[in-house]
Amino acid sequence: MKLVKETEDLKKRVTELENRLNKNSQNSSKPPSSDPPYKKPSSKGKSEKSERKRGGQKGHQQGRIELTSENVLFLGPCSSGCITFDPEAIKTSHTQQVIELQEIEMKVQHFIL
């Protein structure tokens, strides 16, 4: 009789200790920093993977801004004093867009230096 009672007490204690071991920040009030780093959180509750690919879908209209003007600016003479140049040999060194918001429409300027 004494052994049966002791066995039942030990079973209760083992169950209690196992329950305490299985607690983490997901199923108790423990902070996430107390979770062991070697155990990954379970994937329960996550939504199922969609059949669609990531990113923009076919038929989606992109919200593009229409370019209203393009201004090409040439810098002054170079440090050697040369003022003649071949426009075909010029490479773009910097681009900048300036967007001016007006009443309803947008004015977008693209400057190429």
VENTAVEN-V180643 format. One record per residue. RES is the residue in one letter. PSI is psi as a letter, one per 20 degrees, with the letter a starting at -180 (* if undefined). Layout:
# VENTAVEN-V180643
res/psi
RES/PSI
RES/PSI
This chain:
# VENTAVEN-V180643
res/psi
M/g
K/h
L/h
V/g
K/g
E/h
T/g
E/g
D/g
L/h
K/g
K/g
R/g
V/g
T/g
E/g
L/h
E/g
N/h
R/h
L/h
N/j
K/p
N/a
S/i
Q/h
N/j
S/a
S/j
K/q
P/q
P/h
S/i
S/i
D/q
P/q
P/i
Y/i
K/p
K/q
P/q
S/q
S/j
K/p
G/i
K/q
S/q
E/q
K/p
S/q
E/i
R/q
K/r
R/q
G/a
G/p
Q/r
K/p
G/i
H/p
Q/p
Q/q
G/n
R/q
I/p
E/p
L/o
T/h
S/q
E/p
N/p
V/p
L/p
F/p
L/r
G/a
P/q
C/r
S/h
S/i
G/j
C/p
I/i
T/q
F/r
D/o
P/h
E/h
A/i
I/p
K/q
T/p
S/h
H/p
T/q
Q/p
Q/p
V/p
I/p
E/p
L/p
Q/a
E/g
I/g
E/r
M/q
K/o
V/p
Q/p
H/o
F/p
I/o
L/*
